[in-house]
Amino acid sequence: MNPKRVLIIQTAFLGDMILTLPVIQQISKYTESETDVLCIPETSELLKNNIYIKEIITYDKRNSGIKGLTELVTKLRKKKYDLIISPHRSFRSSLISYLSNAEKTISFDTSSFSFLYDIKIKYENNIHEISRNLNLLKPEGINNSSIIRPEIFISAVDKRKIDCIFYEHRIKNDEKFIVIAPGSVWFTKRFPKEKFIVLCNLLEKTGAKIFLTGSKNDKKNSDFITNNSKNRNIINVTGSLTILESAELITRASVLISNDSAPLHIANSVNTDVIAIYGATVPAFGFYPYGKNDVIFETLGLKCRPCGIHGGNKCPVGTFECMLKIDEREIAESVKKMLS
């Protein structure tokens, strides 16, 4: 089968969307199909300018209700898809895929209500999420499961926004600087803000500018770090950049310091070195950085870790040792090596 119309369903968080991009790229490489993507409004901006995507279909799953779901399914049926692939394993994605009347549907065997799919692919543990998602293409004869770098398309307008910030802060184009993304949706995936303050203080002697970045939800954390650090080289742009503007900032950075969250996947996409900090989650889940110079910090040997695949809103055992035992001085030394 050589599908003419393909839909990719990925209605999870930004990091998940980034790690789905190689699937879209491989479909474009090996077929002549037109590929649409179904995603949530929060991640749709990442897909702007993407040469491999015909149409971006947004679905506000939190606020649409039955009416919105019905309208979405009606639209998908009119599209008459030959193939739907869903890396997202939720019940809602399974239901949408089933109700679309597509000729063939593919997802993982661990998806909720997986029996609704025509083809179920084994969900392999202990491999990178990119490789795992690429396994979904095997029924179409595309057998490359190696890690393929996601492609992000940053416009000239996005680049000019960062140019203006550089001009404002008198940063030269060849100047080395650090980006820190201190946020995460989940509390137990966040390196404590107090420890980020210590880290910023330790990096003061490098003289390097430090950008704090993230979504509007991360701004309170970033403000706290900025206001309580003695390092005067901090530039807080948290909540003021779009996804693609943030990607351009990370592209120019010497190193990104990030929790287990979307910015580390952006950094890998644009080939920027990463220092990744893991607390409640573990790299073995498949969401780890894969650059040749990337460094991972985590606390090994804890019986309580991992405590969940997504993290949680509080430490289930009340100690938060997974994060508190990570030494800021060791992170600072790694940063200094990357800057040198």
C-alpha positions in Angstrom: 0.0 0.0 0.0 1.3 3.5 -0.9 -1.0 5.8 1.1 -2.0 9.1 -0.6 -3.4 10.8 2.5 -1.9 10.2 6.0 -2.8 11.6 9.4 -0.5 11.6 12.4 -2.2 11.9 15.8 -0.1 13.4 18.5 -2.1 15.4 21.1 0.3 15.1 24.0 2.8 17.6 25.2 5.4 19.6 23.3 8.3 17.1 23.9 6.2 14.3 22.5 5.4 16.3 19.4 9.1 17.0 18.8 9.9 13.3 19.1 7.1 12.5 16.6 8.6 14.7 13.8 11.0 12.0 12.5 7.9 9.8 11.7 6.6 12.6 9.5 10.0 13.1 7.9 10.3 9.5 7.0 6.9 9.3 5.5 7.8 12.2 3.3 11.1 10.5 2.3 9.7 7.1 1.4 6.1 7.9 0.1 4.4 10.4 -2.0 1.6 11.0 0.5 0.2 14.2 1.8 0.6 14.2 5.6 -1.6 16.0 8.0 -1.0 16.3 11.8 -3.6 16.4 14.5 -2.3 18.2 17.6 -3.3 20.4 20.5 -3.2 24.2 20.1 -0.2 24.5 22.4 2.1 22.5 20.1 0.8 23.6 16.8 3.2 26.5 16.6 6.2 24.1 16.5 4.8 22.8 13.2 4.7 26.1 11.4 6.7 26.3 8.2 7.2 22.5 8.3 7.7 21.4 4.6 6.6 17.9 5.3 3.1 18.7 6.6 0.1 19.5 4.4 -2.3 20.6 7.1 -2.1 21.2 10.9 -5.4 20.2 12.5 -5.7 21.5 16.1 -8.0 19.9 18.6 -8.5 21.5 22.0 -9.2 18.2 23.9 -9.7 19.9 27.3 -12.4 22.3 26.2 -14.1 20.8 23.1 -16.4 18.3 24.8 -18.7 16.0 22.8 -19.5 18.7 20.3 -15.9 19.4 19.5 -15.1 15.7 19.2 -18.0 15.2 16.8 -17.0 18.1 14.6 -13.4 16.8 14.5 -14.5 13.2 13.5 -16.8 14.7 10.8 -13.8 16.6 9.4 -11.5 13.6 9.4 -14.1 11.5 7.7 -14.3 14.0 4.9 -10.6 13.8 4.4 -10.8 10.0 3.7 -7.4 9.1 5.1 -5.7 6.0 3.7 -3.6 5.7 6.9 -3.7 7.0 10.4 -0.7 6.6 12.7 -1.0 7.4 16.4 2.1 7.5 18.5 -0.1 9.0 21.3 -1.6 6.1 23.3 -4.6 7.7 24.9 -8.2 6.4 24.7 -9.3 9.6 23.0 -6.7 9.1 20.2 -7.8 5.5 19.8 -11.4 6.6 19.5 -10.7 9.4 17.1 -8.7 7.0 14.9 -11.4 4.4 14.9 -14.2 6.8 14.2 -12.4 8.5 11.3 -13.2 5.6 8.9 -9.6 5.5 7.7 -8.6 2.6 5.5 -5.8 1.5 7.9 -4.9 2.6 11.5 -1.7 1.9 13.4 -0.6 2.4 17.0 1.1 0.6 19.9 -0.1 -2.5 21.6 -0.1 -0.6 24.9 -2.5 2.1 23.7 -5.7 2.4 25.6 -8.4 0.4 23.7 -5.7 -0.8 21.3 -8.2 -3.3 19.9 -9.7 -0.4 18.0 -6.6 -0.2 15.7 -6.1 -2.4 12.7 -2.4 -2.9 13.4 -0.7 -2.9 16.8 3.1 -2.5 17.1 4.9 -3.8 20.1 5.8 -0.9 22.5 9.5 -1.5 23.1 11.0 -0.4 26.4 14.6 0.8 26.9 14.9 2.4 23.4 14.7 6.1 22.5 11.2 7.4 21.9 12.2 8.5 18.3 13.2 4.9 17.5 10.0 3.6 19.2 7.8 5.9 17.1 9.6 5.0 13.9 8.7 1.3 14.6 5.1 2.4 13.7 6.2 2.7 10.1 7.3 -0.9 9.7 3.9 -2.1 8.4 4.4 0.4 5.5 7.8 -1.1 4.7 9.8 1.7 6.3 12.3 -0.1 8.5 14.7 2.6 9.7 14.5 2.7 13.5 17.7 4.6 14.2 17.5 7.9 15.9 16.7 10.6 13.3 17.1 14.2 14.3 13.8 16.1 14.3 13.7 19.0 11.9 12.4 22.3 13.2 11.8 25.2 10.7 12.7 28.6 12.2 11.6 31.6 10.2 13.4 34.8 9.5 10.9 36.6 11.7 11.8 34.3 14.6 15.5 34.9 14.1 15.0 38.7 14.0 13.3 38.5 17.4 16.5 37.0 18.9 18.6 39.5 17.0 16.7 42.3 18.7 17.3 40.7 22.2 21.0 40.3 21.4 21.2 43.9 20.3 19.4 45.1 23.5 21.8 43.2 25.7 24.9 43.9 23.6 25.6 40.2 22.9 27.9 39.5 19.9 26.9 36.8 17.4 30.0 34.7 18.3 29.6 35.1 22.1 29.2 32.0 24.1 26.2 31.9 26.4 24.1 29.4 28.4 20.4 28.8 28.3 18.6 27.3 31.4 15.1 25.9 31.1 14.1 25.4 34.8 10.5 24.5 34.3 8.4 21.4 33.8 4.7 20.6 33.9 5.4 18.2 36.8 6.9 19.3 40.1 9.0 16.2 40.6 10.7 16.7 37.3 11.9 20.2 38.3 15.4 20.7 39.7 14.6 23.0 42.8 14.7 26.7 42.1 17.0 27.2 45.1 19.5 24.8 43.5 19.3 26.7 40.2 20.1 29.9 42.1 23.3 28.2 43.5 24.2 27.0 40.0 23.8 30.5 38.5 26.0 31.9 41.3 28.6 29.2 40.6 28.6 30.2 36.9 29.1 33.9 37.6 32.9 33.7 37.2 32.6 32.4 33.7 31.3 35.8 32.7 28.8 34.0 30.3 25.3 35.4 29.9 22.6 33.1 31.1 19.2 33.1 29.5 16.3 31.7 31.5 13.5 30.4 29.2 10.3 28.5 29.3 6.5 29.0 29.0 4.4 31.5 30.8 3.7 28.8 33.4 7.4 28.8 34.2 7.8 32.5 34.7 7.2 32.5 38.5 10.1 30.1 38.9 12.4 32.0 36.6 11.6 35.3 38.3 12.5 33.8 41.7 15.8 32.6 40.3 16.6 35.9 38.7 15.6 38.0 41.8 17.6 35.8 44.3 20.8 35.1 42.4 23.8 37.3 42.8 24.8 36.6 39.1 24.0 39.9 37.2 24.5 38.1 33.8 21.0 36.5 33.9 18.6 37.5 31.2 15.1 36.3 31.9 13.0 35.8 28.8 10.7 33.2 30.3 7.1 33.5 28.9 8.1 36.1 26.3 9.2 33.9 23.4 7.2 31.6 21.1 8.3 28.0 20.7 10.2 28.7 17.5 11.8 31.9 18.9 13.0 29.7 21.9 14.3 27.2 19.4 16.4 29.9 17.7 17.8 31.1 21.1 18.7 27.5 21.9 20.3 27.1 18.5 22.7 29.9 19.2 23.6 28.7 22.8 26.8 26.9 23.7 24.8 24.7 26.2 21.3 24.1 27.4 20.6 23.1 31.0 17.2 21.5 31.3 15.0 19.1 33.3 13.5 16.1 31.5 11.2 18.3 29.4 10.7 19.7 25.9 13.7 22.1 25.7 16.2 19.3 25.8 14.5 17.8 22.8 14.6 21.1 21.0 18.3 21.4 21.8 19.0 17.9 20.3 17.0 19.0 17.2 19.1 22.0 16.6 22.4 20.3 17.7 23.1 22.3 20.9 24.9 20.5 23.7 22.6 19.5 26.6 23.0 19.0 30.3 19.9 17.1 31.4 18.7 16.7 35.0 16.5 13.8 35.9 14.5 13.4 39.1 11.3 11.3 39.3 11.9 10.0 35.8 14.8 8.0 34.3 16.5 8.1 30.9 15.6 4.5 30.4 12.0 5.6 29.6 13.4 6.7 26.3 13.3 10.5 26.5 17.0 11.1 26.9 19.4 13.4 25.1 21.5 11.7 22.4 24.1 14.3 21.4 27.7 13.1 21.5 28.6 15.8 24.2 25.4 15.6 26.2 25.6 14.9 29.9 23.0 13.5 32.2 22.7 14.1 36.0 20.6 11.8 38.1 20.7 10.2 41.6 21.2 6.4 41.2 20.4 3.7 43.6 17.1 5.0 45.0 14.4 2.4 45.5 11.7 4.9 45.0 12.9 6.0 41.6 11.4 6.2 39.1 8.1 7.0 40.8 6.1 7.5 37.5 6.6 7.9 33.8 5.4 11.5 33.8 6.5 12.6 37.3 4.0 14.1 39.8 2.9 17.1 41.8 4.8 16.0 44.9 7.4 13.5 46.0 5.5 10.3 47.0 7.9 9.5 49.8 8.4 13.1 51.0 12.2 13.2 50.7 12.8 14.4 47.1 16.2 12.9 47.3 16.3 12.2 43.6 16.8 16.0 43.0 18.2 17.2 46.3 21.2 14.8 46.1 22.3 16.2 42.7 25.4 18.4 43.2 25.2 21.9 41.6 29.0 22.1 41.6 29.3 19.1 39.4 26.8 20.6 36.9 28.7 23.9 37.0 32.0 22.0 36.1 30.3 20.3 33.2 29.1 23.7 31.9 32.5 25.2 32.2 34.0 22.3 30.1 31.4 22.9 27.4 32.2 26.6 27.4 35.9 26.1 27.1 
